Amino acid sequence: MDNTLKLSDHELNKILQEKFSIPSCKLHIKIENFTLIKKYLQFKKTIDELEILDTDIFVCGLPRSGTTWLSEMVWLISHDLDYENAKNNLLEHNLHSKKSSRCLRL
């Protein structure tokens, strides 16, 4: 069953203009069946060349949507529920930490 929402360019532009307040998010491109912000092109090569490992876990979300909480749960699960190190090393394993080399922010 195909649940793809099909919008004309006019309908898509109208939604982007109404819903996005950041001007750079209103500029978009279409790649295959996806609509992305135009800023994606700056990162395309990096994304295409990114080596993704079987053990990688991606936690993605909007600000204040629970990504920190979810990241803590993922860290605990992936470290065999090591609560002691979770308490002691919060800044070292926090996804939002500047030390995170596996994080790409668009």
Buried (B, 14 or more C-beta within 10 A) or exposed (E): EEEEEEEEEEEBEEEBEEEBEEEEEBEBEEEEEEBEBEEBEEEEEEEEEEEEEEEEEEBEEEEEEEBBEBBBEBBBEEEEEBEEEBEEEEEEBBBEEEEBEEEEEE
